């Protein structure tokens, strides 16, 4: 990409399989309010967590092609599953910088942990990929990692069941082994999970640090844009949301992720 004024003023693309990446949008808008953001939610194919790597790579490439058609200057893969299973291939062919959420989250967890007993929760595909485990061990080979899939968390969040008794029972069932292992840090390895942070903390206790990769990812994005001379220094940033299905439901449920109503939601058909 040529570093010129046109490139600086180009938007940032943020991709997720559905709603969860809105936590990254929120973090990016808070940290870089002058940047324009285009969000692509592949709601026609959500959830990604139970799909094959080939399918996830195909869906992710479709999102990248969409962003390139909108002349973005950088792409954030806000979906943990897509980051785990598609990021290397996407980075190898993309003409613009691409970053995911896993490296940033792993670095934040290593910094936060004192006993280096680190828990990781995510979708079936994310946990099975061992992406967090491999990244954490590269950063600190001595750390003990306790990874556990939590597939029911996403539908509970999307239904708005954030602190219901049934949700707390599911949290206890999933996280009991991690609590018994005496972890001091837990990576929320899915962008939906921060909405359950209150109930998760209630079960694990105040001594366990929760790491939300959204804020770490936003910090990394800012560094990349600054390094490449692409960080906007003026103007008022805008945001536009594209979804492949269910725009009305996306608007309704997405407001819980952003903490405000969503504007400018557009439908774009999936391939």
N, C-alpha and C positions, 0 to 999 in steps of 0.2 A: 504494500500500500504506500502511495506517495504521501509524504507528510506535508500537506498543504492546508490552507484554511478550510477548504471544502471537506477534507477528511476530519479535521478537528470538529467541525459542526455536524458531522454525521452521527446518527444515533448508535447507542449500544443495544445489541440484541440479547435478550434473556429468554432461555428456553426451558420448559419443563413439560412433563407428560400431562400435567393438569394444572391444579391450583397451587401446589406447594411452593413453586418458584416465586410466588408473590412475596414470600418472606425475604427473598433476595432482592426483589424490586424495592421493597420497603427499605432495606438496608442501603441499597445503592442510592436511592433518592434522598435518604437522610444524610449520607456522606458526600454525595456529589449532586446537589440540587440543580446545578446548571446543565446537567447532561440530559439529552433526550433519550428516552427508553422505548424500545419496541419489545413487547412480550408476545411470545408464541406458546400457547398452551394446547398440546395435542389431546384435547379432551375426547376426541372420537376413539382414541386407542388406550386411554387410561384404564387400568393401571399397567405400568411397565414391569412391575416387580416380579410377575410370574411368567414373563415372555422370554423367548430365546434370545441369545446374543445377536444372531443374524437379524431377527426382527427388530430389535432395539436399535441396532446400527442403521438399518434402513430408515426407520422413523426419524432418527437423529439427523441423518443426512438430508432428509426432506426438510427438516427445520432449518438446517444450515443453508440449503439452497434458497429457502424462503428469505432468510436474512440477507443473503448476498444480493438477492433481487431488490432489496430495500437499502442497499449501499451502507450497511452497518460498518463501523470501524473496529468493532471487537464483539466477540460472542461469548456469553456466559452459559455454560450448560449447568443449569441450576438443579437438575434432576440427578440425585445420587446414583440411581441405577444406570442412567445413560452415561454418567461420568465414569462409572466403574467398567462398563462394557463397551463403550464406543469412543471415549476421548482420544486414545492414542491414534486411532485410524483417522478421526476427524482432524486432529491437529496436523497430521502428516500431509493433508491435502488442502487445507483451508488457506486462502490468500490473506486472511486477517487473523489476528491473534485469537486463540480460543482457550478458555480456562474453565475448569470444573470446580466442584465444591469439596472434593475429597482431600486434596493436598492441604488446602487452607485449614480445614477442620482438624486434620491430623496434627499439623504444627501447633494449632491452638491448644489441643489436648495435651501434647507433650509439655508445653509451657505451663499449663494449669496444674498438672499432676505433681503430687509430692511423693507418693509411694509407687508410682508407675504401674499401678493396677488400673487399667483403662477398659471400660466397657464400651461396646459399639452396638447400637441397635439400628435396624434398617429393614428394607424389604428382603424377601427371599433371595432375589437376584443379587442385590448389593452384598449381602452377607456371604452368599455362596461364591462370589467373585474373589473374596478375600482382599479386596482393594485397600480397605482401611488397614487391615492387619499387615499387609506387605509394606504400606507406606509408613505406618507407625514403627515397624521393626527396622526400616531403613534409617529412621530418625533416631531411634534408641533401641538397639538390639536386646537390651536387658528388660524392656517393659513386658509385663504380663497382660495379655489381651483376652477379653471375654466378649465374644461376638454372639449376638442372638437375633434372629429374625422376629419381627413383630408385625405380621401381615394384617392384623385387625385394626391397627392404629389408624391407617389411612381412611377406611370407611367410617370409623368413629368420628374422626375430625371432620370429614365432609358432611356428616349428619349433624354436626354441631354438638355432639355428645362429649363435651370437654371435661366435665366434672361430675358426670352421673355415676351412681353406684356401680352400674354394669361396667363402665369404663375403668373405674378404680379396681374392680375385680380382675379385669383383663391385664391391667398394668401390674398388679401383684403377681399374677400367674407368669407373665413374661419375665419380670425383673427380679423375682425372688432369687434365682441362682446368682445374679450379679451382685445383689445385696449380700448374700452369704459369702461371696468371694471378697468382700470388703474393698470393692473398687472405690477410688476417690474422685474419679472423673468419668463422665458418660458422654460419648459422642452421639448426638441426635442425628443419625445418618440418613435422614429423610426430611425433606423440607416441610412436610406436614407436621412433624413431631414437635416443633417448638410451641404449637398451640396446646400441647398436652404438658408443657413444662411444669406448670403449677402442680398438677396431680402427680407427675413423676417425682418431683422434688419432695412432695408430701410423703410419698412412700419411701424413697431412698434416704431422706433426711438432709439436713442443712450442710453436712460436711462433704456431700458429693457435688462436685462442680459439673454443671451441664454445659456442654459445648455446642453452640449453634453455629454451624458453618456459614450461615448467611452473612453475618457481620465480618467474619474472617475473609470470606470471598470478596465482599465489597472493598475491603482494605487492599486485597491483592489486585483487584481490578484498577483501583485508583493508582497503585504503583505502576502497573503496566502502561496505563494511559499517560502518566506523567513521564515515564522513561522514554516513550515513543513520541512525545510531543503532541499527544492527541487529547489532552485534558482541556476541557472548555473552561475559560476564565471569565466569560461574560454570558449574559442571556439568562432566560428563565426556562428551565428544562420542562419538557412535556413527556407524556406517557400515552402510548397507544397499545391496546390489547387485542390480539388476534387469537381466536379459538377455532378448532376444527369441528366443534359440535357444542350444543347446549349453551349458547351465549347468555340466556336469561338466568340459568342456574349458576353459571360462572359469576355473573354479576352479584347475585344474591349471596352465594357462599364466599366469594372472593373478598367481600367487604370485611369478613372476620379476619382474614390474613393481613389486610392492609390497615385495618382499624378505621376505615373510611369508605365511602361509596366509590365505586369504580366508574370512570367515564370512558368514552371512546372505545367501546368494545365492538369488534368487527368479526364477522364470520369469514373464514377462509377454508375452502374444502380440502380435505386431506387427499393424498394420492391413493 
